[in-house]
Amino acid sequence: MSEAAAILEPAATRIRDPLSGRSVWMAGLIQDSALEEDTLRFTLALHAQHSTEDGARLQSALLSQIKQLGFDGSVECHVARTIEKVPAATPKKDAVRGMSGPGMQAHGGPFVKKPIEGVKHVIAVASGKGGVGKSTVSTNLAVALSRSGLSVGLMDADIYGPSLPTMMNVHGKPIANERKKIIPLQAYGIQCMSMGFLVPEKEAIIWRGPMVMGAVRQFIHEVEWGELDVLVIDLPPGTGDAQLTMIQTVPLSGAVVVTTPQKVAVVDAERAITMFRKLDVPVLGIIENMSWLDLPDGTKMHPFGSGGGAATAEEYDAPLLAQIPFDSRICEGGDKGIPAATRGDGPGEAFIHMATAVGHLLQDA
């Protein structure tokens, strides 16, 4: 990688191309870069569909990011517009006009799911609502699967509220390799990717749906995941753009749905189950988090009620993979970046059993 590219890549990776939804770097909009003495020169190559406002906004953002990343020389950004347009997808001859739905593209053709190179199994961890501990389950599932001897990756698909950097205690800016694929960061032997690596910790990500969908696709197919037995994808809560994009982009071995025993959480978890089944994704099972609280006298208290996860599993004929206790050590471990599953005893034991059950299900997938 040239000196100019080494300066430009981190800046251009942080900025999203409004046309493709990919980063400016991955979209190939940075061309003819050179560093001469203390002057960085490059071309921002726009497509015919980019508006004048797009060009001005991208140029301003690039110059700002380059300065923020510490380059104190002068910068010359030439904006050029290419003649050719980005080719639009064309409908198949036998496509029904106006046909749409979760399994169809806007032009009427079915989505073609592309496997991730080198990855055997992809599993999604989902929830119908926030606050049920889905990211805690995702990180501990990844760690527990890795402890069992599998090669594991963990992708944080929650673009608006990424928590992987904190929960796995991994920080830094990923770089791209010679194939322009992002090299994930590592923690506890797990390949990790999150939007939290690409933006400052307290910066709000204010994106519309197409940009979110572009980022999810980029994380799936433009990251150098390597040879993995399992890639765990921590989905954002709900049943929106990120979930649909992921399901339509890559074949899933299955999904794990997280809930608490509370009725309002169970109702939303049922929506997630329904979403996956409508889109032909196997539901591997249900995980009931915050199931009980152990009291000093040895008894159990159920602060969020009881039986919700088990009842949901029975109603939808899905395994109840685990019931995770409401334990302050799990929360503290997440805040410190030391997942409970790094230890096989105490609160980590439930996650180890959970991963064992998931591993058996993947063998049969």
One Martini backbone bead per residue (centre of mass of N, CA, C, O) as a GRO file, in nm:
protein
  365
    1MET     BB    1   0.096   0.036   0.023
    2SER     BB    2   0.078   0.351  -0.008
    3GLU     BB    3   0.107   0.645   0.151
    4ALA     BB    4  -0.155   0.768   0.047
    5ALA     BB    5  -0.342   0.525   0.110
    6ALA     BB    6  -0.282   0.518   0.419
    7ILE     BB    7  -0.431   0.795   0.459
    8LEU     BB    8  -0.709   0.754   0.300
    9GLU     BB    9  -0.849   0.495   0.401
   10PRO     BB   10  -0.955   0.575   0.688
   11ALA     BB   11  -1.125   0.813   0.583
   12ALA     BB   12  -1.295   0.667   0.350
   13THR     BB   13  -1.423   0.444   0.540
   14ARG     BB   14  -1.611   0.662   0.708
   15ILE     BB   15  -1.748   0.714   0.426
   16ARG     BB   16  -2.057   0.731   0.259
   17ASP     BB   17  -2.203   0.626  -0.029
   18PRO     BB   18  -2.517   0.720  -0.148
   19LEU     BB   19  -2.537   0.520  -0.393
   20SER     BB   20  -2.421   0.228  -0.267
   21GLY     BB   21  -2.351   0.226   0.066
   22ARG     BB   22  -2.061   0.242   0.064
   23SER     BB   23  -1.763   0.311   0.096
   24VAL     BB   24  -1.556   0.517  -0.066
   25TRP     BB   25  -1.332   0.308  -0.084
   26MET     BB   26  -1.499   0.050  -0.179
   27ALA     BB   27  -1.627   0.217  -0.432
   28GLY     BB   28  -1.375   0.360  -0.588
   29LEU     BB   29  -1.352   0.697  -0.556
   30ILE     BB   30  -1.043   0.665  -0.517
   31GLN     BB   31  -0.794   0.834  -0.715
   32ASP     BB   32  -0.482   0.921  -0.793
   33SER     BB   33  -0.277   0.888  -0.561
   34ALA     BB   34  -0.049   1.124  -0.386
   35LEU     BB   35   0.279   1.185  -0.226
   36GLU     BB   36   0.429   1.516  -0.215
   37GLU     BB   37   0.586   1.555   0.036
   38ASP     BB   38   0.324   1.760   0.192
   39THR     BB   39   0.128   1.651  -0.050
   40LEU     BB   40  -0.207   1.553  -0.101
   41ARG     BB   41  -0.326   1.367  -0.383
   42PHE     BB   42  -0.663   1.341  -0.533
   43THR     BB   43  -0.947   1.161  -0.667
   44LEU     BB   44  -1.297   1.221  -0.697
   45ALA     BB   45  -1.493   0.969  -0.843
   46LEU     BB   46  -1.782   1.022  -1.010
   47HIS     BB   47  -2.089   0.952  -1.098
   48ALA     BB   48  -2.356   1.042  -1.287
   49GLN     BB   49  -2.564   1.017  -1.032
   50HIS     BB   50  -2.422   1.223  -0.893
   51SER     BB   51  -2.447   1.499  -0.726
   52THR     BB   52  -2.326   1.800  -0.650
   53GLU     BB   53  -2.379   1.763  -0.345
   54ASP     BB   54  -2.229   1.500  -0.312
   55GLY     BB   55  -1.949   1.604  -0.387
   56ALA     BB   56  -1.924   1.825  -0.172
   57ARG     BB   57  -1.971   1.644   0.076
   58LEU     BB   58  -1.741   1.439   0.028
   59GLN     BB   59  -1.508   1.638   0.017
   60SER     BB   60  -1.546   1.760   0.299
   61ALA     BB   61  -1.527   1.495   0.460
   62LEU     BB   62  -1.245   1.411   0.372
   63LEU     BB   63  -1.086   1.657   0.471
   64SER     BB   64  -1.172   1.628   0.766
   65GLN     BB   65  -1.067   1.338   0.821
   66ILE     BB   66  -0.771   1.380   0.751
   67LYS     BB   67  -0.724   1.584   0.981
   68GLN     BB   68  -0.828   1.410   1.222
   69LEU     BB   69  -0.593   1.182   1.157
   70GLY     BB   70  -0.316   1.391   1.139
   71PHE     BB   71  -0.281   1.543   0.876
   72ASP     BB   72  -0.057   1.842   0.817
   73GLY     BB   73  -0.083   1.881   0.533
   74SER     BB   74  -0.163   1.923   0.217
   75VAL     BB   75  -0.479   1.922   0.021
   76GLU     BB   76  -0.578   1.772  -0.301
   77CYS     BB   77  -0.910   1.771  -0.441
   78HIS     BB   78  -1.031   1.612  -0.725
   79VAL     BB   79  -1.327   1.650  -0.908
   80ALA     BB   80  -1.476   1.379  -1.092
   81ARG     BB   81  -1.668   1.273  -1.377
   82THR     BB   82  -1.801   1.012  -1.503
   83ILE     BB   83  -1.963   0.880  -1.775
   84GLU     BB   84  -2.053   0.637  -1.655
   85LYS     BB   85  -2.288   0.439  -1.525
   86VAL     BB   86  -2.440   0.267  -1.295
   87PRO     BB   87  -2.556  -0.031  -1.324
   88ALA     BB   88  -2.865  -0.155  -1.352
   89ALA     BB   89  -3.092  -0.362  -1.266
   90THR     BB   90  -3.244  -0.631  -1.441
   91PRO     BB   91  -3.507  -0.791  -1.533
   92LYS     BB   92  -3.648  -1.064  -1.584
   93LYS     BB   93  -3.842  -1.182  -1.833
   94ASP     BB   94  -4.037  -1.353  -1.615
   95ALA     BB   95  -4.110  -1.123  -1.452
   96VAL     BB   96  -4.331  -0.976  -1.243
   97ARG     BB   97  -4.491  -0.700  -1.240
   98GLY     BB   98  -4.472  -0.558  -0.917
   99MET     BB   99  -4.326  -0.766  -0.767
  100SER     BB  100  -4.319  -0.825  -0.410
  101GLY     BB  101  -4.107  -0.880  -0.121
  102PRO     BB  102  -3.892  -1.045   0.096
  103GLY     BB  103  -3.792  -1.238  -0.171
  104MET     BB  104  -3.775  -0.965  -0.340
  105GLN     BB  105  -3.699  -0.753  -0.565
  106ALA     BB  106  -3.797  -0.459  -0.701
  107HIS     BB  107  -3.790  -0.597  -1.006
  108GLY     BB  108  -3.886  -0.923  -0.928
  109GLY     BB  109  -3.644  -1.072  -0.845
  110PRO     BB  110  -3.467  -1.289  -0.684
  111PHE     BB  111  -3.265  -1.339  -0.436
  112VAL     BB  112  -2.910  -1.385  -0.413
  113LYS     BB  113  -2.733  -1.589  -0.219
  114LYS     BB  114  -2.406  -1.539  -0.069
  115PRO     BB  115  -2.155  -1.687   0.034
  116ILE     BB  116  -1.899  -1.692   0.261
  117GLU     BB  117  -1.581  -1.698   0.237
  118GLY     BB  118  -1.483  -1.969   0.453
  119VAL     BB  119  -1.781  -2.009   0.571
  120LYS     BB  120  -1.988  -2.245   0.712
  121HIS     BB  121  -2.145  -2.075   0.943
  122VAL     BB  122  -2.448  -1.876   0.990
  123ILE     BB  123  -2.558  -1.686   1.275
  124ALA     BB  124  -2.837  -1.540   1.430
  125VAL     BB  125  -2.892  -1.280   1.671
  126ALA     BB  126  -3.213  -1.213   1.815
  127SER     BB  127  -3.475  -0.956   1.864
  128GLY     BB  128  -3.767  -0.774   1.915
  129LYS     BB  129  -3.611  -0.618   2.148
  130GLY     BB  130  -3.469  -0.419   2.361
  131GLY     BB  131  -3.293  -0.516   2.665
  132VAL     BB  132  -3.238  -0.856   2.664
  133GLY     BB  133  -2.923  -0.936   2.588
  134LYS     BB  134  -2.816  -1.000   2.296
  135SER     BB  135  -2.514  -0.912   2.301
  136THR     BB  136  -2.436  -1.089   2.536
  137VAL     BB  137  -2.503  -1.353   2.394
  138SER     BB  138  -2.323  -1.322   2.146
  139THR     BB  139  -2.045  -1.300   2.284
  140ASN     BB  140  -2.070  -1.565   2.456
  141LEU     BB  141  -2.115  -1.755   2.221
  142ALA     BB  142  -1.851  -1.703   2.075
  143VAL     BB  143  -1.664  -1.780   2.308
  144ALA     BB  144  -1.776  -2.067   2.359
  145LEU     BB  145  -1.720  -2.178   2.076
  146SER     BB  146  -1.414  -2.130   2.091
  147ARG     BB  147  -1.365  -2.312   2.345
  148SER     BB  148  -1.457  -2.576   2.170
  149GLY     BB  149  -1.262  -2.529   1.887
  150LEU     BB  150  -1.368  -2.308   1.717
  151SER     BB  151  -1.390  -2.098   1.447
  152VAL     BB  152  -1.458  -1.743   1.506
  153GLY     BB  153  -1.707  -1.493   1.440
  154LEU     BB  154  -1.798  -1.132   1.496
  155MET     BB  155  -2.094  -0.949   1.408
  156ASP     BB  156  -2.196  -0.607   1.417
  157ALA     BB  157  -2.528  -0.505   1.302
  158ASP     BB  158  -2.543  -0.251   1.493
  159ILE     BB  159  -2.513   0.053   1.366
  160TYR     BB  160  -2.631   0.256   1.590
  161GLY     BB  161  -2.545   0.035   1.851
  162PRO     BB  162  -2.246  -0.046   1.910
  163SER     BB  163  -2.095  -0.310   2.147
  164LEU     BB  164  -1.842  -0.484   2.088
  165PRO     BB  165  -1.595  -0.317   2.184
  166THR     BB  166  -1.676  -0.335   2.486
  167MET     BB  167  -1.744  -0.650   2.529
  168MET     BB  168  -1.440  -0.728   2.389
  169ASN     BB  169  -1.210  -0.529   2.421
  170VAL     BB  170  -1.197  -0.379   2.120
  171HIS     BB  171  -0.962  -0.164   1.945
  172GLY     BB  172  -0.969   0.017   1.638
  173LYS     BB  173  -0.847   0.031   1.295
  174PRO     BB  174  -0.920  -0.101   1.021
  175ILE     BB  175  -0.782  -0.262   0.743
  176ALA     BB  176  -0.682  -0.317   0.416
  177ASN     BB  177  -0.612  -0.518   0.170
  178GLU     BB  178  -0.521  -0.593  -0.154
  179ARG     BB  179  -0.847  -0.666  -0.196
  180LYS     BB  180  -1.020  -0.458  -0.028
  181LYS     BB  181  -1.036  -0.598   0.254
  182ILE     BB  182  -1.135  -0.620   0.567
  183ILE     BB  183  -0.961  -0.644   0.867
  184PRO     BB  184  -1.020  -0.790   1.142
  185LEU     BB  185  -1.042  -0.794   1.464
  186GLN     BB  186  -0.911  -0.922   1.782
  187ALA     BB  187  -1.072  -1.145   2.035
  188TYR     BB  188  -1.033  -1.432   2.188
  189GLY     BB  189  -0.983  -1.553   1.886
  190ILE     BB  190  -1.181  -1.342   1.744
  191GLN     BB  191  -1.343  -1.222   1.476
  192CYS     BB  192  -1.398  -0.862   1.441
  193MET     BB  193  -1.699  -0.656   1.359
  194SER     BB  194  -1.762  -0.290   1.363
  195MET     BB  195  -1.878   0.030   1.358
  196GLY     BB  196  -1.710   0.109   1.619
  197PHE     BB  197  -1.429   0.115   1.449
  198LEU     BB  198  -1.517   0.373   1.241
  199VAL     BB  199  -1.620   0.545   1.486
  200PRO     BB  200  -1.666   0.740   1.720
  201GLU     BB  201  -1.802   0.660   2.019
  202LYS     BB  202  -2.005   0.941   2.035
  203GLU     BB  203  -2.106   0.912   1.748
  204ALA     BB  204  -2.362   0.968   1.547
  205ILE     BB  205  -2.567   0.759   1.337
  206ILE     BB  206  -2.717   0.923   1.049
  207TRP     BB  207  -2.916   0.700   0.879
  208ARG     BB  208  -3.049   0.554   0.624
  209GLY     BB  209  -3.145   0.255   0.511
  210PRO     BB  210  -2.947   0.217   0.261
  211MET     BB  211  -2.686   0.255   0.434
  212VAL     BB  212  -2.729   0.021   0.624
  213MET     BB  213  -2.742  -0.200   0.408
  214GLY     BB  214  -2.458  -0.147   0.295
  215ALA     BB  215  -2.302  -0.211   0.555
  216VAL     BB  216  -2.393  -0.503   0.589
  217ARG     BB  217  -2.283  -0.606   0.320
  218GLN     BB  218  -1.990  -0.529   0.377
  219PHE     BB  219  -1.949  -0.706   0.632
  220ILE     BB  220  -1.999  -0.974   0.481
  221HIS     BB  221  -1.823  -0.938   0.181
  222GLU     BB  222  -1.574  -0.710   0.281
  223VAL     BB  223  -1.453  -0.925   0.476
  224GLU     BB  224  -1.170  -1.101   0.610
  225TRP     BB  225  -1.261  -1.387   0.769
  226GLY     BB  226  -1.184  -1.650   0.664
  227GLU     BB  227  -1.160  -1.950   0.838
  228LEU     BB  228  -1.485  -2.060   0.943
  229ASP     BB  229  -1.721  -2.221   1.131
  230VAL     BB  230  -1.835  -1.945   1.271
  231LEU     BB  231  -2.080  -1.679   1.230
  232VAL     BB  232  -2.174  -1.422   1.443
  233ILE     BB  233  -2.480  -1.228   1.436
  234ASP     BB  234  -2.554  -0.913   1.569
  235LEU     BB  235  -2.855  -0.793   1.587
  236PRO     BB  236  -3.080  -0.581   1.582
  237PRO     BB  237  -3.362  -0.483   1.689
  238GLY     BB  238  -3.612  -0.636   1.525
  239THR     BB  239  -3.769  -0.599   1.165
  240GLY     BB  240  -3.569  -0.460   0.954
  241ASP     BB  241  -3.330  -0.374   0.734
  242ALA     BB  242  -3.092  -0.539   0.851
  243GLN     BB  243  -3.233  -0.812   0.862
  244LEU     BB  244  -3.324  -0.835   0.567
  245THR     BB  245  -3.049  -0.804   0.432
  246MET     BB  246  -2.909  -1.046   0.561
  247ILE     BB  247  -3.110  -1.266   0.465
  248GLN     BB  248  -3.072  -1.181   0.146
  249THR     BB  249  -2.742  -1.222   0.131
  250VAL     BB  250  -2.722  -1.482   0.328
  251PRO     BB  251  -2.687  -1.798   0.424
  252LEU     BB  252  -2.851  -1.955   0.692
  253SER     BB  253  -2.835  -2.190   0.950
  254GLY     BB  254  -2.954  -1.980   1.170
  255ALA     BB  255  -3.153  -1.881   1.461
  256VAL     BB  256  -3.142  -1.678   1.759
  257VAL     BB  257  -3.372  -1.611   2.024
  258VAL     BB  258  -3.414  -1.337   2.245
  259THR     BB  259  -3.540  -1.333   2.586
  260THR     BB  260  -3.760  -1.268   2.831
  261PRO     BB  261  -4.019  -1.348   3.051
  262GLN     BB  262  -4.154  -1.111   2.956
  263LYS     BB  263  -4.427  -1.038   2.774
  264VAL     BB  264  -4.321  -0.804   2.589
  265ALA     BB  265  -4.077  -0.974   2.489
  266VAL     BB  266  -4.224  -1.223   2.379
  267VAL     BB  267  -4.391  -1.087   2.161
  268ASP     BB  268  -4.140  -0.986   2.001
  269ALA     BB  269  -4.008  -1.263   1.960
  270GLU     BB  270  -4.236  -1.376   1.783
  271ARG     BB  271  -4.179  -1.187   1.547
  272ALA     BB  272  -3.898  -1.295   1.484
  273ILE     BB  273  -3.981  -1.582   1.425
  274THR     BB  274  -4.174  -1.515   1.195
  275MET     BB  275  -3.968  -1.386   1.009
  276PHE     BB  276  -3.782  -1.630   0.966
  277ARG     BB  277  -4.001  -1.829   0.860
  278LYS     BB  278  -4.092  -1.658   0.614
  279LEU     BB  279  -3.765  -1.669   0.517
  280ASP     BB  280  -3.643  -1.963   0.562
  281VAL     BB  281  -3.528  -1.964   0.865
  282PRO     BB  282  -3.392  -2.134   1.100
  283VAL     BB  283  -3.483  -2.207   1.434
  284LEU     BB  284  -3.277  -2.313   1.682
  285GLY     BB  285  -3.378  -2.113   1.926
  286ILE     BB  286  -3.425  -2.029   2.271
  287ILE     BB  287  -3.336  -1.748   2.487
  288GLU     BB  288  -3.346  -1.697   2.836
  289ASN     BB  289  -3.308  -1.401   2.991
  290MET     BB  290  -3.324  -1.317   3.310
  291SER     BB  291  -3.473  -1.551   3.478
  292TRP     BB  292  -3.301  -1.513   3.753
  293LEU     BB  293  -3.239  -1.454   4.110
  294ASP     BB  294  -2.997  -1.501   4.337
  295LEU     BB  295  -3.017  -1.554   4.671
  296PRO     BB  296  -2.859  -1.577   4.974
  297ASP     BB  297  -3.070  -1.823   5.069
  298GLY     BB  298  -3.103  -1.993   4.773
  299THR     BB  299  -3.313  -1.852   4.631
  300LYS     BB  300  -3.550  -1.750   4.377
  301MET     BB  301  -3.593  -1.470   4.167
  302HIS     BB  302  -3.855  -1.319   3.940
  303PRO     BB  303  -3.847  -1.007   3.803
  304PHE     BB  304  -3.984  -1.110   3.497
  305GLY     BB  305  -4.082  -1.364   3.560
  306SER     BB  306  -4.215  -1.681   3.421
  307GLY     BB  307  -4.205  -1.900   3.127
  308GLY     BB  308  -4.180  -1.746   2.852
  309GLY     BB  309  -3.964  -1.908   2.694
  310ALA     BB  310  -4.092  -2.191   2.718
  311ALA     BB  311  -4.364  -2.121   2.585
  312THR     BB  312  -4.247  -2.031   2.313
  313ALA     BB  313  -4.102  -2.292   2.240
  314GLU     BB  314  -4.358  -2.466   2.240
  315GLU     BB  315  -4.537  -2.307   2.036
  316TYR     BB  316  -4.280  -2.315   1.806
  317ASP     BB  317  -4.110  -2.572   1.811
  318ALA     BB  318  -3.853  -2.490   2.001
  319PRO     BB  319  -3.574  -2.478   2.153
  320LEU     BB  320  -3.449  -2.446   2.482
  321LEU     BB  321  -3.123  -2.360   2.519
  322ALA     BB  322  -3.154  -2.132   2.759
  323GLN     BB  323  -3.108  -2.012   3.104
  324ILE     BB  324  -3.027  -1.693   3.217
  325PRO     BB  325  -2.911  -1.533   3.466
  326PHE     BB  326  -2.939  -1.267   3.697
  327ASP     BB  327  -2.608  -1.136   3.680
  328SER     BB  328  -2.373  -0.904   3.764
  329ARG     BB  329  -2.123  -1.045   3.628
  330ILE     BB  330  -2.222  -1.019   3.339
  331CYS     BB  331  -2.237  -0.712   3.324
  332GLU     BB  332  -1.945  -0.651   3.414
  333GLY     BB  333  -1.810  -0.808   3.184
  334GLY     BB  334  -1.922  -0.629   2.956
  335ASP     BB  335  -1.799  -0.355   3.055
  336LYS     BB  336  -1.491  -0.486   3.062
  337GLY     BB  337  -1.449  -0.712   2.833
  338ILE     BB  338  -1.541  -0.994   3.006
  339PRO     BB  339  -1.675  -1.258   2.933
  340ALA     BB  340  -1.822  -1.512   3.107
  341ALA     BB  341  -1.718  -1.747   2.901
  342THR     BB  342  -1.412  -1.738   2.983
  343ARG     BB  343  -1.564  -1.894   3.202
  344GLY     BB  344  -1.700  -2.214   3.309
  345ASP     BB  345  -1.809  -2.078   3.556
  346GLY     BB  346  -2.076  -1.981   3.689
  347PRO     BB  347  -2.228  -1.770   3.464
  348GLY     BB  348  -2.073  -1.924   3.222
  349GLU     BB  349  -2.212  -2.206   3.213
  350ALA     BB  350  -2.467  -2.139   3.046
  351PHE     BB  351  -2.307  -2.064   2.785
  352ILE     BB  352  -2.175  -2.336   2.739
  353HIS     BB  353  -2.439  -2.495   2.702
  354MET     BB  354  -2.545  -2.328   2.471
  355ALA     BB  355  -2.311  -2.385   2.269
  356THR     BB  356  -2.347  -2.689   2.263
  357ALA     BB  357  -2.629  -2.687   2.140
  358VAL     BB  358  -2.558  -2.528   1.884
  359GLY     BB  359  -2.339  -2.719   1.777
  360HIS     BB  360  -2.527  -2.961   1.731
  361LEU     BB  361  -2.719  -2.817   1.529
  362LEU     BB  362  -2.496  -2.758   1.314
  363GLN     BB  363  -2.429  -3.053   1.247
  364ASP     BB  364  -2.735  -3.089   1.123
  365ALA     BB  365  -2.743  -2.848   0.897
   0.00000   0.00000   0.00000
